[in-house]
Structures are given as C-alpha cells and as structure tokens.
Amino acid sequence: MSENSAATERVRRIGLGAGVFLGLALMASSAASAGGINPEADKILKSMSSYLGGLRAFSASADVDTEIIDLEGQKLQLSSSASIVNQRPGKLYVRRQGVVVDAELIFDGETLTVHGRDHNVYFQKESPGTVDDIIDTLRSGIGLDAPAADLMYGDPYPGLVSDVTSGVYLGTAFVEGVECHHLAFRQDKVDWQIWIKVGDEPLPMKYIVTTKWLTGAPQYSARFRDWDTKPKIAAKQFSFSAPEGARRLTELSADELGEPVLGGEQ
C-alpha cells in the first residue's frame, strides 16, 4: 500500500469511528428527548449525589478553566486552581488561585469571610447556617458564583436536574486515568456534562458547563483530583485571623464572571 493510500485509510477509519460515536450519541439523545432524563443517567447522578451528601466531610483539589470571549471575538481560557474542604453541616473552606483572583472563602457556621490574599483585604458577614445556606447567600445576595458549587450542597441532585430538559448516558471514559461514567444534560440556556467515577465511590471527576446563550458558547470546566473522603481537618481550618495591615471591606460585590471584587476601597 502506498503512503498516500495508507494515510487515506487512516482518515477513513477515523471518520468511521467518529461516525459510529456520533450515531450512538444521537440515538441516546433521541431516547432522552422522548423520555426526559435517561434512567441510567438519572440513577448514576442520584448515586453520586447520595454519596457526596452522605459524607461527613471531604476535601479535594480542582483545576478550573473559565472561557471568555473578548471584544474582538477571540475565545480565551482563564485557568485557576482550587482546594476545597467541606465539613457538614456548616463548615466550608475554598481557596482559589488564578489570574483573576487569589482568594479564600472561610465559613465556620456563623461567620462568612472572603479574604483577598493578593490585595490583603477581607470581607466578613455574620451568616449563621449550613453550607447550603452560605452558597445560596453568596449566589443570591452577593452575586458570587462557580458552577461547581452545585456539587457542594448536602443533596446536589435537585439543583442539578432543575430545568433539565434531557439527560443521556454516553458510556464510560477515562479522566486522569480514572474510569468514569459520562453523562450529558441539556437546559434552555446551558448544556452540562459530568464524569462520575465508576465503582462504590461515585465521585465527580470532571464537570463542564456550556453557556449557549452567549456568542461563542463559552465553557466553565473543573477537573477534580486528590479526593479525600475521610480527611484529617486541622482545628484552625475554618478560623480566620486578619493578617497584619489587612483592610476590612464594608461590602462585597462580584464581577461579570461571578468572581469577588476585592481590590476596591474600604
């Protein structure tokens, strides 16, 4: 076989493989459109939600990518890293490090603290309640958001399936070498996918949200790693002492990306 013929054959095989996958995906999509959420997808999503909600505490790290479309129409990806410690029912710690923000969120069940490490400023608010309550407060009261926060609720399932018009199960795939169930869901304004670890620890390993109503359909994605479902949590993990010279902000707002604005005046 000549070099050109071999190359043509490789392209043909790749095309056939892509066509088979596309056909399976379209079949799954059609089945879901007729019946809403595919039963297998629903079962796996509920299993993940029950497992996460049943953990007394957990910690994890994540690599987060947020896409934006600039004024010239170019799609850019902003990358950051995150670390999470969740101790139910009312303690949460999140650290975000990236080009947009270097901040930590600390909640001890009574007080919410958002500390801008890069600007040495902090905001505090008395807000007694649970982790669920504080996520709602951040979203509705301040405008802060991160789609992966959906997974921090005591029962993620209701929020995840709210307004879902269809959901499909696309088989298994590998994320960071871990075999995962691949699920895809549709809503009016966003599509989202989630990869959930196969086995008796159905942990989310990857989560992507595509915003359909914005030009260019930008995506938010989070890849989780270093899950610890029995973490040893230091006593001071959820306490905050203002660093020397830190300014206390009287209010907290969010930018168009849902990130905290922590460089303003007192």
Backbone as JSON, one array per atom type, in Angstrom:
{
  "sequence": "MSENSAATERVRRIGLGAGVFLGLALMASSAASAGGINPEADKILKSMSSYLGGLRAFSASADVDTEIIDLEGQKLQLSSSASIVNQRPGKLYVRRQGVVVDAELIFDGETLTVHGRDHNVYFQKESPGTVDDIIDTLRSGIGLDAPAADLMYGDPYPGLVSDVTSGVYLGTAFVEGVECHHLAFRQDKVDWQIWIKVGDEPLPMKYIVTTKWLTGAPQYSARFRDWDTKPKIAAKQFSFSAPEGARRLTELSADELGEPVLGGEQ",
  "N": [[0.85, -1.19, 0.0], [0.57, 2.22, -0.87], [2.07, 5.3, 0.48], [0.28, 7.44, 0.41], [-2.13, 6.06, 0.12], [-2.23, 4.62, 2.5], [-2.45, 6.71, 4.33], [-4.9, 7.73, 3.56], [-6.54, 5.57, 4.24], [-6.26, 5.56, 7.04], [-7.49, 7.99, 7.66], [-10.05, 7.36, 6.76], [-10.78, 5.34, 8.56], [-10.72, 6.73, 10.98], [-12.76, 8.53, 10.47], [-14.93, 6.74, 10.24], [-14.99, 5.73, 12.85], [-15.57, 8.07, 14.32], [-18.04, 8.59, 13.21], [-19.56, 6.4, 14.09], [-19.57, 6.84, 16.88], [-20.86, 9.34, 16.93], [-23.31, 8.57, 15.91], [-24.25, 6.85, 17.94], [-24.42, 8.69, 20.02], [-26.39, 10.41, 19.02], [-28.55, 8.66, 18.93], [-28.86, 8.13, 21.67], [-29.48, 10.7, 22.47], [-31.93, 11.1, 21.18], [-33.52, 9.2, 22.45], [-33.51, 10.25, 25.03], [-34.77, 12.67, 24.59], [-37.33, 11.88, 24.13], [-38.09, 10.79, 26.54], [-37.23, 12.48, 28.62], [-34.92, 12.51, 31.16], [-32.54, 10.03, 30.74], [-32.91, 6.81, 32.21], [-30.62, 5.42, 33.2], [-28.68, 7.43, 33.31], [-29.91, 9.1, 35.16], [-29.97, 7.45, 37.42], [-27.22, 7.15, 38.0], [-26.45, 9.78, 38.49], [-28.01, 10.34, 40.75], [-26.87, 8.52, 42.48], [-24.26, 9.54, 42.8], [-24.93, 11.99, 44.03], [-26.17, 11.16, 46.42], [-24.04, 9.82, 47.6], [-22.07, 11.86, 47.94], [-23.55, 13.6, 49.55], [-23.83, 12.05, 51.8], [-21.4, 12.02, 53.04], [-19.54, 12.85, 55.88], [-17.48, 14.63, 55.88], [-15.26, 16.04, 53.44], [-12.45, 16.5, 51.24], [-10.88, 18.09, 48.45], [-9.08, 18.78, 45.41], [-8.96, 20.97, 42.56], [-8.68, 21.72, 39.07], [-9.49, 24.53, 37.35], [-11.09, 25.92, 34.55], [-12.1, 28.8, 32.93], [-13.83, 30.11, 30.28], [-13.74, 33.04, 28.24], [-15.07, 35.52, 26.0], [-13.43, 37.85, 24.11], [-13.5, 41.41, 23.17], [-12.94, 41.41, 20.49], [-13.88, 39.06, 19.64], [-12.36, 36.8, 20.16], [-11.85, 33.69, 21.71], [-10.87, 33.12, 24.97], [-9.11, 31.36, 27.53], [-9.22, 31.22, 30.97], [-7.29, 30.06, 33.51], [-7.27, 28.41, 36.68], [-6.55, 27.27, 40.03], [-8.03, 25.26, 42.59], [-8.81, 24.54, 46.01], [-10.64, 22.58, 48.28], [-12.42, 22.17, 51.3], [-14.86, 20.58, 52.99], [-16.94, 20.38, 55.68], [-19.58, 18.93, 57.05], [-22.38, 19.95, 59.09], [-21.97, 22.67, 58.61], [-19.49, 23.93, 57.8], [-17.02, 25.3, 55.73], [-14.33, 25.59, 53.46], [-12.67, 27.25, 50.89], [-10.18, 27.73, 48.52], [-9.02, 29.78, 45.96], [-6.84, 30.19, 43.28], [-5.65, 32.15, 40.77], [-5.4, 33.95, 37.6], [-7.32, 35.91, 37.73], [-8.2, 36.07, 40.38], [-6.96, 35.68, 43.71], [-7.91, 34.19, 46.32], [-9.57, 33.3, 49.4], [-12.3, 31.56, 50.79], [-13.98, 31.35, 53.79], [-15.96, 29.64, 56.05], [-17.49, 29.22, 59.11], [-19.83, 28.28, 60.13], [-21.05, 30.29, 61.44], [-19.95, 32.77, 60.72], [-19.17, 34.32, 57.64], [-16.28, 34.66, 55.75], [-14.44, 36.33, 53.3], [-11.41, 36.42, 51.9], [-9.14, 38.37, 50.3], [-6.21, 37.51, 49.2], [-4.23, 38.51, 47.5], [-4.62, 41.28, 47.5], [-4.63, 41.82, 50.16], [-7.01, 42.21, 51.67], [-10.21, 41.89, 53.31], [-13.52, 40.58, 53.75], [-16.24, 40.34, 55.93], [-19.14, 38.7, 57.21], [-21.84, 38.18, 59.33], [-23.49, 35.21, 59.27], [-25.18, 32.88, 60.14], [-25.73, 29.37, 59.73], [-26.04, 26.63, 57.4], [-23.79, 24.91, 55.09], [-25.18, 24.77, 52.69], [-26.87, 26.99, 53.01], [-25.02, 29.11, 53.0], [-23.93, 29.0, 50.44], [-26.18, 29.67, 48.94], [-26.53, 32.28, 49.9], [-24.18, 33.53, 48.97], [-24.63, 33.38, 46.23], [-27.22, 34.54, 45.67], [-27.32, 36.83, 47.27], [-24.89, 38.21, 46.97], [-23.87, 37.7, 44.48], [-21.77, 36.14, 43.77], [-20.39, 33.31, 42.13], [-19.84, 29.93, 41.09], [-20.06, 27.34, 38.96], [-19.39, 24.72, 39.86], [-20.0, 24.8, 42.5], [-22.49, 23.77, 42.78], [-22.12, 21.13, 43.41], [-21.45, 21.1, 46.04], [-23.57, 21.16, 47.74], [-25.71, 19.69, 50.3], [-27.43, 17.83, 49.21], [-26.91, 17.42, 46.07], [-28.49, 16.74, 43.88], [-31.27, 17.81, 43.37], [-30.78, 20.53, 42.6], [-29.08, 20.18, 40.4], [-30.68, 18.88, 38.47], [-32.71, 20.64, 38.08], [-34.77, 22.31, 35.83], [-33.77, 20.78, 33.74], [-34.0, 19.5, 30.5], [-33.34, 17.25, 29.05], [-31.38, 14.25, 29.46], [-28.56, 12.2, 29.03], [-26.85, 9.04, 28.91], [-23.58, 8.32, 28.16], [-21.86, 6.19, 28.2], [-18.66, 4.89, 29.32], [-15.63, 6.65, 30.16], [-12.25, 7.86, 30.47], [-10.82, 9.85, 32.98], [-8.07, 11.56, 33.98], [-6.89, 9.06, 34.17], [-8.79, 7.61, 35.55], [-11.57, 5.52, 35.46], [-14.7, 6.54, 34.35], [-18.25, 7.24, 34.47], [-19.95, 8.82, 31.85], [-22.02, 11.51, 31.59], [-24.51, 13.55, 30.05], [-26.32, 16.57, 29.92], [-29.13, 18.72, 29.17], [-30.31, 22.08, 29.26], [-32.38, 25.03, 28.97], [-30.73, 27.35, 28.68], [-28.15, 26.48, 29.16], [-25.87, 23.77, 28.53], [-24.67, 20.82, 30.11], [-22.09, 18.64, 31.28], [-21.01, 15.72, 33.04], [-18.56, 13.72, 34.61], [-18.4, 10.79, 36.31], [-16.93, 8.86, 38.79], [-16.46, 5.38, 38.34], [-17.7, 2.65, 40.27], [-17.76, 1.94, 43.86], [-17.36, 4.39, 44.99], [-18.71, 6.93, 43.92], [-17.59, 9.53, 42.81], [-17.49, 12.91, 41.57], [-15.49, 13.64, 38.79], [-14.99, 15.29, 36.68], [-16.42, 18.25, 35.34], [-18.4, 20.1, 33.23], [-19.75, 23.09, 32.03], [-21.61, 24.57, 29.53], [-22.36, 27.65, 28.19], [-25.0, 28.47, 26.35], [-26.37, 30.72, 25.41], [-24.67, 32.83, 25.07], [-22.57, 34.41, 22.67], [-20.32, 32.36, 20.95], [-20.42, 30.35, 22.8], [-19.13, 29.97, 25.52], [-17.28, 28.0, 27.94], [-17.28, 26.58, 31.24], [-15.14, 24.7, 33.15], [-14.25, 22.07, 35.39], [-11.83, 20.02, 36.75], [-11.53, 17.47, 38.95], [-9.45, 16.27, 41.63], [-7.37, 14.38, 43.92], [-9.2, 13.52, 45.89], [-10.42, 13.16, 49.19], [-12.16, 11.34, 51.35], [-12.2, 10.97, 54.01], [-10.97, 13.09, 55.55], [-8.3, 14.46, 57.56], [-8.83, 17.09, 59.46], [-7.54, 20.17, 60.34], [-7.85, 21.98, 63.43], [-7.9, 24.75, 63.14], [-8.72, 25.19, 60.58], [-11.11, 26.38, 59.71], [-11.09, 28.89, 60.8], [-10.37, 32.42, 61.0], [-7.89, 34.85, 61.05], [-7.16, 38.16, 60.74], [-4.55, 39.2, 58.62], [-1.55, 41.12, 59.31], [-1.93, 44.53, 58.68], [-4.07, 44.21, 56.98], [-6.99, 45.29, 55.19], [-10.35, 45.84, 56.07], [-13.22, 45.26, 54.24], [-16.29, 46.96, 53.65], [-18.33, 46.14, 52.09], [-19.16, 43.65, 49.61], [-18.8, 42.72, 46.29], [-19.47, 41.27, 43.01], [-17.81, 40.5, 39.91], [-18.39, 40.43, 36.29], [-17.84, 37.81, 35.75], [-18.61, 36.47, 37.94], [-16.82, 36.44, 39.96], [-15.26, 37.46, 43.08], [-14.92, 40.94, 43.8], [-12.19, 42.35, 44.97], [-10.4, 44.4, 45.19], [-11.12, 46.93, 45.77], [-11.88, 50.15, 47.36], [-12.03, 50.79, 50.92]],
  "CA": [[0.0, 0.0, 0.0], [1.38, 3.43, -0.95], [1.97, 6.17, 1.65], [-0.97, 8.19, 0.3], [-3.24, 5.14, 0.36], [-2.25, 4.32, 3.94], [-2.98, 7.89, 5.01], [-6.34, 7.79, 3.26], [-7.2, 4.53, 5.01], [-6.3, 6.0, 8.42], [-8.53, 9.01, 7.74], [-11.33, 6.69, 6.61], [-11.08, 4.63, 9.81], [-11.04, 7.74, 11.99], [-14.08, 9.03, 10.14], [-15.91, 5.72, 10.6], [-15.09, 5.69, 14.32], [-16.29, 9.26, 14.76], [-19.43, 8.44, 12.79], [-20.23, 5.46, 14.99], [-19.8, 7.52, 18.16], [-21.88, 10.35, 16.73], [-24.59, 7.87, 15.77], [-24.67, 6.4, 19.27], [-24.8, 9.88, 20.79], [-27.67, 10.89, 18.5], [-29.57, 7.71, 19.38], [-29.07, 8.37, 23.09], [-30.16, 11.98, 22.6], [-33.32, 10.93, 20.76], [-34.22, 8.46, 23.51], [-33.69, 11.14, 26.16], [-35.74, 13.69, 24.23], [-38.66, 11.3, 24.25], [-38.43, 10.44, 27.92], [-36.56, 13.33, 29.59], [-33.61, 12.01, 31.57], [-32.33, 8.59, 30.59], [-32.92, 6.18, 33.53], [-29.26, 5.1, 33.66], [-28.05, 8.7, 33.67], [-30.56, 9.55, 36.39], [-29.53, 6.56, 38.5], [-25.82, 7.44, 38.33], [-26.42, 11.12, 39.08], [-28.56, 10.21, 42.1], [-25.89, 7.79, 43.27], [-23.22, 10.49, 43.15], [-25.49, 12.97, 44.96], [-26.36, 10.5, 47.71], [-22.72, 9.52, 48.18], [-21.47, 13.11, 48.42], [-24.36, 14.12, 50.65], [-23.69, 11.19, 52.97], [-20.07, 12.16, 53.64], [-19.46, 13.81, 56.99], [-16.52, 15.65, 55.46], [-14.41, 15.65, 52.32], [-11.59, 17.53, 50.67], [-10.5, 17.81, 47.07], [-8.46, 19.87, 44.64], [-9.53, 21.07, 41.22], [-8.16, 22.65, 38.08], [-10.69, 25.19, 36.83], [-10.91, 26.74, 33.36], [-13.25, 29.64, 32.59], [-13.64, 30.73, 28.97], [-14.36, 34.33, 27.99], [-14.96, 36.0, 24.62], [-13.01, 39.26, 24.2], [-14.24, 42.35, 22.32], [-12.66, 41.1, 19.09], [-14.46, 37.76, 19.33], [-11.45, 35.7, 20.42], [-12.14, 32.93, 22.92], [-9.71, 32.97, 25.84], [-9.35, 30.47, 28.67], [-8.57, 31.63, 32.2], [-7.1, 28.86, 34.33], [-7.0, 28.6, 38.1], [-6.56, 26.07, 40.86], [-8.89, 25.39, 43.76], [-8.8, 23.5, 47.03], [-11.94, 22.59, 48.96], [-12.63, 21.36, 52.49], [-16.27, 20.71, 53.37], [-17.28, 19.6, 56.87], [-21.01, 19.14, 57.26], [-23.29, 20.63, 58.16], [-21.84, 24.11, 58.48], [-18.14, 24.48, 57.7], [-16.53, 25.23, 54.35], [-13.14, 26.36, 53.11], [-12.33, 27.17, 49.47], [-9.07, 28.61, 48.09], [-8.9, 29.91, 44.52], [-5.64, 30.88, 42.83], [-5.64, 32.28, 39.32], [-5.05, 35.25, 37.08], [-8.36, 36.87, 38.1], [-8.37, 36.21, 41.83], [-6.28, 34.81, 44.67], [-8.76, 34.46, 47.47], [-10.08, 32.17, 50.14], [-13.6, 31.69, 51.43], [-13.98, 30.59, 55.04], [-17.25, 29.68, 56.74], [-17.4, 28.38, 60.31], [-21.18, 28.02, 60.62], [-21.59, 31.54, 61.98], [-19.41, 33.94, 60.02], [-18.58, 34.17, 56.32], [-15.12, 35.51, 55.48], [-13.8, 36.24, 51.99], [-10.1, 37.05, 52.1], [-8.35, 38.58, 49.1], [-4.81, 37.39, 49.6], [-3.37, 39.33, 46.66], [-4.77, 42.69, 47.87], [-4.62, 41.88, 51.62], [-8.28, 42.76, 52.13], [-11.15, 40.84, 53.67], [-14.91, 40.94, 54.0], [-16.88, 39.41, 56.86], [-20.58, 38.88, 57.4], [-22.48, 37.2, 60.2], [-24.46, 34.49, 58.44], [-25.29, 31.54, 60.69], [-26.48, 28.41, 58.93], [-25.34, 25.47, 56.85], [-23.06, 25.15, 53.83], [-26.21, 25.07, 51.68], [-27.31, 28.37, 53.22], [-23.99, 30.08, 52.64], [-23.84, 29.01, 48.98], [-27.32, 30.47, 48.48], [-26.25, 33.67, 50.24], [-23.15, 34.01, 48.05], [-25.18, 33.5, 44.88], [-28.35, 35.45, 45.56], [-27.1, 38.09, 47.97], [-23.66, 38.9, 46.58], [-23.65, 37.51, 43.04], [-20.64, 35.25, 43.53], [-20.85, 32.03, 41.61], [-18.98, 28.97, 40.4], [-20.97, 26.22, 38.71], [-19.06, 23.53, 40.64], [-20.61, 24.92, 43.83], [-23.67, 22.91, 42.79], [-21.74, 19.84, 43.97], [-21.15, 21.25, 47.46], [-24.8, 21.07, 48.54], [-25.93, 18.43, 51.01], [-28.02, 16.95, 48.2], [-26.74, 18.15, 44.81], [-29.38, 16.28, 42.81], [-32.36, 18.71, 42.97], [-30.26, 21.69, 41.89], [-28.5, 19.78, 39.12], [-31.69, 18.5, 37.48], [-33.69, 21.7, 37.93], [-34.89, 22.85, 34.46], [-33.17, 19.89, 32.74], [-34.96, 19.03, 29.51], [-32.94, 15.91, 28.65], [-30.13, 13.76, 30.01], [-28.17, 10.94, 28.38], [-25.69, 8.29, 29.39], [-22.72, 8.14, 27.0], [-20.9, 5.12, 28.45], [-17.55, 5.22, 30.21], [-14.43, 7.29, 29.61], [-11.22, 7.98, 31.5], [-10.39, 11.2, 33.37], [-6.87, 11.41, 34.81], [-6.65, 7.63, 34.36], [-9.87, 7.02, 36.34], [-12.74, 5.19, 34.64], [-15.86, 7.34, 34.79], [-19.48, 7.32, 33.7], [-20.06, 10.12, 31.19], [-23.4, 11.92, 31.48], [-24.69, 14.86, 29.41], [-27.66, 17.11, 30.19], [-29.47, 19.96, 28.47], [-31.27, 23.03, 29.79], [-32.66, 26.03, 27.95], [-29.63, 28.28, 28.46], [-26.85, 25.82, 29.28], [-25.69, 22.32, 28.48], [-23.6, 20.46, 31.03], [-21.64, 17.25, 31.3], [-20.31, 15.34, 34.26], [-17.91, 12.42, 34.58], [-18.51, 10.28, 37.68], [-16.08, 7.68, 38.99], [-17.1, 4.06, 38.37], [-17.42, 1.87, 41.48], [-18.52, 2.23, 45.08], [-17.1, 5.79, 45.38], [-19.12, 7.69, 42.73], [-17.17, 10.93, 42.97], [-17.36, 13.67, 40.32], [-14.09, 13.83, 38.4], [-14.92, 16.38, 35.7], [-17.72, 18.91, 35.25], [-18.33, 21.16, 32.21], [-21.0, 23.81, 31.76], [-21.54, 25.36, 28.31], [-23.39, 28.7, 28.16], [-25.44, 28.5, 24.95], [-26.97, 31.99, 25.0], [-23.62, 33.8, 24.77], [-21.85, 34.17, 21.43], [-19.11, 31.57, 21.13], [-20.71, 29.28, 23.75], [-18.01, 29.74, 26.44], [-17.43, 26.89, 28.88], [-16.64, 26.5, 32.55], [-14.82, 23.29, 33.41], [-13.5, 21.75, 36.6], [-11.31, 18.65, 36.86], [-11.27, 17.22, 40.37], [-8.41, 15.29, 41.95], [-6.97, 14.32, 45.33], [-10.35, 13.38, 46.78], [-10.22, 12.5, 50.47], [-13.49, 11.25, 51.96], [-12.02, 10.91, 55.46], [-9.83, 13.99, 55.76], [-7.92, 14.93, 58.89], [-9.0, 18.53, 59.33], [-6.94, 20.93, 61.44], [-8.83, 22.74, 64.2], [-7.93, 26.14, 62.68], [-9.05, 25.22, 59.15], [-12.25, 27.25, 59.41], [-10.97, 30.14, 61.55], [-9.67, 33.45, 60.25], [-7.29, 35.98, 61.76], [-6.73, 39.11, 59.72], [-3.1, 39.44, 58.59], [-1.12, 42.49, 59.64], [-2.12, 45.52, 57.63], [-5.21, 43.9, 56.12], [-8.12, 46.21, 55.23], [-11.65, 45.21, 56.09], [-14.17, 45.87, 53.31], [-17.64, 47.1, 54.2], [-19.25, 45.44, 51.2], [-18.53, 42.73, 48.67], [-19.55, 42.57, 45.04], [-18.9, 40.32, 42.07], [-17.67, 41.0, 38.54], [-19.24, 39.75, 35.31], [-17.52, 36.38, 35.75], [-19.06, 35.89, 39.21], [-15.68, 36.41, 40.88], [-15.32, 38.57, 44.03], [-14.13, 42.14, 43.55], [-11.51, 42.51, 46.26], [-9.34, 45.4, 45.11], [-11.71, 48.25, 45.91], [-11.6, 50.92, 48.57], [-12.74, 50.4, 52.13]],
  "C": [[0.89, 1.24, 0.0], [1.17, 4.28, 0.3], [0.67, 6.95, 1.63], [-2.17, 7.32, 0.6], [-3.37, 4.82, 1.83], [-2.84, 5.49, 4.72], [-4.48, 8.01, 4.8], [-7.11, 6.78, 4.09], [-7.31, 4.92, 6.48], [-7.4, 7.04, 8.63], [-9.9, 8.38, 7.67], [-11.75, 6.01, 7.9], [-11.45, 5.61, 10.91], [-12.44, 8.28, 11.75], [-15.17, 8.05, 10.5], [-16.12, 5.67, 12.1], [-15.86, 6.87, 14.85], [-17.76, 9.16, 14.4], [-20.2, 7.5, 13.68], [-20.54, 6.12, 16.32], [-20.91, 8.55, 18.03], [-23.26, 9.71, 16.61], [-25.13, 7.4, 17.1], [-25.14, 7.58, 20.11], [-26.16, 10.4, 20.35], [-28.81, 9.97, 18.93], [-29.9, 7.94, 20.84], [-29.84, 9.67, 23.3], [-31.63, 11.87, 22.23], [-34.12, 10.23, 21.84], [-34.5, 9.37, 24.7], [-34.74, 12.2, 25.86], [-37.16, 13.17, 24.41], [-39.05, 11.09, 25.7], [-37.76, 11.29, 28.98], [-35.18, 12.81, 29.9], [-33.56, 10.5, 31.43], [-32.22, 7.94, 31.97], [-31.52, 5.87, 34.07], [-28.52, 6.36, 34.09], [-28.61, 9.21, 35.0], [-30.08, 8.74, 37.59], [-28.11, 6.91, 38.96], [-25.7, 8.8, 38.99], [-26.95, 11.09, 40.52], [-27.56, 9.51, 43.02], [-24.76, 8.71, 43.72], [-23.71, 11.47, 44.21], [-25.67, 12.38, 46.35], [-25.03, 10.24, 48.4], [-22.08, 10.78, 48.74], [-22.22, 13.64, 49.63], [-24.21, 13.32, 51.92], [-22.33, 11.29, 53.65], [-20.1, 13.2, 54.75], [-18.52, 14.95, 56.64], [-15.79, 15.13, 54.23], [-13.53, 16.83, 51.93], [-11.21, 17.11, 49.27], [-9.77, 19.02, 46.5], [-9.08, 19.87, 43.26], [-8.74, 22.03, 40.36], [-9.36, 23.21, 37.34], [-10.31, 26.05, 35.63], [-12.2, 27.49, 33.07], [-12.97, 30.33, 31.26], [-14.37, 32.07, 28.91], [-14.2, 34.66, 26.5], [-14.59, 37.47, 24.68], [-13.77, 40.11, 23.18], [-14.01, 42.12, 20.83], [-13.18, 39.72, 18.7], [-13.55, 36.58, 19.57], [-11.82, 35.02, 21.74], [-10.84, 32.71, 23.7], [-10.08, 32.11, 27.03], [-8.52, 30.94, 29.86], [-8.49, 30.44, 33.13], [-6.79, 29.23, 35.78], [-7.02, 27.25, 38.8], [-7.43, 26.31, 42.08], [-8.64, 24.25, 44.73], [-10.04, 23.68, 47.88], [-11.89, 21.69, 50.18], [-14.06, 21.62, 52.96], [-16.53, 19.8, 54.56], [-18.74, 19.9, 57.22], [-21.33, 19.17, 58.75], [-22.9, 22.07, 57.83], [-20.44, 24.66, 58.39], [-17.59, 24.24, 56.3], [-15.3, 26.11, 54.19], [-12.86, 26.14, 51.61], [-11.21, 28.17, 49.19], [-9.02, 28.6, 46.57], [-7.66, 30.71, 44.19], [-5.64, 30.94, 41.31], [-5.32, 33.7, 38.91], [-6.06, 36.31, 37.51], [-8.39, 37.11, 39.6], [-7.45, 35.24, 42.56], [-6.97, 35.06, 46.0], [-9.14, 33.16, 48.16], [-11.42, 32.53, 50.78], [-13.61, 30.79, 52.65], [-15.34, 30.75, 55.71], [-17.21, 28.71, 57.9], [-18.77, 28.03, 60.9], [-21.85, 29.25, 61.18], [-21.19, 32.75, 61.15], [-18.82, 33.55, 58.67], [-17.43, 35.16, 56.18], [-14.66, 35.26, 54.06], [-12.53, 37.07, 52.07], [-9.37, 37.15, 50.76], [-6.88, 38.6, 49.44], [-3.91, 38.31, 48.78], [-3.45, 40.81, 47.01], [-4.74, 42.91, 49.39], [-5.84, 42.64, 52.16], [-9.19, 41.6, 52.51], [-12.53, 41.43, 53.92], [-15.49, 39.9, 54.93], [-18.36, 39.76, 57.03], [-21.09, 37.79, 58.32], [-23.59, 36.52, 59.4], [-24.59, 33.06, 58.94], [-26.16, 30.63, 59.82], [-25.61, 27.27, 58.47], [-24.54, 25.87, 55.62], [-24.05, 25.48, 52.72], [-26.65, 26.52, 51.78], [-26.29, 29.37, 52.73], [-23.79, 30.13, 51.13], [-24.97, 29.84, 48.39], [-27.1, 31.95, 48.74], [-25.23, 34.28, 49.27], [-23.74, 34.27, 46.66], [-26.25, 34.58, 44.79], [-28.08, 36.81, 46.19], [-25.92, 38.9, 47.47], [-23.4, 38.79, 45.08], [-22.44, 36.67, 42.72], [-21.15, 33.92, 43.02], [-19.68, 31.24, 41.06], [-19.86, 27.76, 40.2], [-20.68, 24.98, 39.55], [-19.58, 23.61, 42.06], [-21.88, 24.09, 43.93], [-23.37, 21.58, 43.47], [-21.46, 19.89, 45.46], [-22.38, 21.13, 48.35], [-24.91, 19.71, 49.22], [-26.6, 17.38, 50.14], [-27.95, 17.68, 46.87], [-27.82, 17.87, 43.78], [-30.47, 17.28, 42.43], [-31.88, 19.93, 42.17], [-29.73, 21.34, 40.51], [-29.58, 19.52, 38.08], [-32.78, 19.56, 37.3], [-33.63, 22.26, 36.51], [-34.2, 21.99, 33.4], [-34.26, 19.39, 31.79], [-34.62, 17.63, 28.99], [-31.61, 15.55, 29.29], [-29.81, 12.41, 29.41], [-26.96, 10.33, 29.07], [-24.86, 7.91, 28.17], [-21.65, 7.07, 27.22], [-19.79, 5.57, 29.4], [-16.39, 5.84, 29.44], [-13.44, 7.4, 30.76], [-10.84, 9.44, 31.71], [-9.23, 11.04, 34.35], [-6.61, 9.94, 35.14], [-7.72, 6.91, 35.15], [-11.06, 6.75, 35.44], [-13.97, 5.87, 35.22], [-17.07, 7.11, 33.89], [-19.57, 8.73, 33.13], [-21.54, 10.43, 30.97], [-23.46, 13.31, 30.85], [-26.14, 15.3, 29.56], [-27.86, 18.42, 29.44], [-30.5, 20.76, 29.26], [-31.47, 24.1, 28.73], [-31.45, 26.9, 27.64], [-28.26, 27.65, 28.54], [-26.97, 24.33, 28.98], [-24.61, 22.0, 29.49], [-23.33, 18.96, 30.99], [-20.93, 16.97, 32.62], [-19.77, 13.93, 34.09], [-17.81, 11.93, 36.03], [-17.76, 8.95, 37.8], [-16.9, 6.39, 39.08], [-16.74, 3.35, 39.68], [-18.22, 2.34, 42.66], [-18.18, 3.6, 45.68], [-17.44, 6.68, 44.19], [-18.86, 9.19, 42.87], [-17.14, 11.64, 41.62], [-15.88, 13.92, 40.02], [-13.91, 14.97, 37.4], [-16.33, 16.93, 35.51], [-17.57, 20.07, 34.27], [-19.71, 21.77, 32.03], [-20.77, 24.71, 30.55], [-22.69, 26.36, 28.29], [-23.8, 28.94, 26.72], [-25.9, 29.88, 24.49], [-25.95, 33.08, 24.75], [-22.93, 33.42, 23.47], [-20.55, 33.42, 21.7], [-19.27, 30.43, 22.11], [-19.53, 28.99, 24.69], [-18.33, 28.65, 27.46], [-16.74, 27.18, 30.21], [-16.36, 25.03, 32.78], [-14.0, 23.15, 34.68], [-13.1, 20.29, 36.57], [-10.89, 18.43, 38.31], [-10.21, 16.14, 40.55], [-8.17, 15.31, 43.47], [-8.16, 14.26, 46.28], [-9.95, 12.66, 48.06], [-11.56, 12.51, 51.19], [-13.42, 11.06, 53.48], [-10.84, 11.81, 55.85], [-9.57, 14.27, 57.24], [-7.87, 16.45, 58.82], [-8.44, 19.24, 60.57], [-8.0, 21.79, 62.12], [-8.97, 24.18, 63.68], [-8.34, 26.29, 61.21], [-10.13, 26.25, 58.82], [-12.24, 28.54, 60.25], [-10.15, 31.13, 60.73], [-9.16, 34.53, 61.2], [-6.73, 36.92, 60.7], [-5.22, 39.31, 59.77], [-2.77, 40.89, 58.92], [-1.31, 43.4, 58.44], [-3.31, 45.27, 56.72], [-6.33, 44.92, 56.29], [-9.42, 45.42, 55.24], [-12.59, 45.97, 55.16], [-15.56, 45.9, 53.94], [-18.68, 46.43, 53.32], [-18.47, 44.59, 50.22], [-19.41, 42.62, 47.44], [-18.83, 41.58, 44.13], [-18.78, 40.95, 40.7], [-18.53, 40.18, 37.6], [-18.97, 38.26, 35.21], [-18.01, 35.69, 37.02], [-17.94, 35.76, 40.21], [-15.76, 37.59, 41.84], [-14.42, 39.73, 43.6], [-13.49, 42.53, 44.87], [-10.39, 43.55, 46.21], [-9.84, 46.8, 45.35], [-11.32, 48.95, 47.2], [-12.46, 50.43, 49.72], [-14.08, 51.11, 52.21]]
}
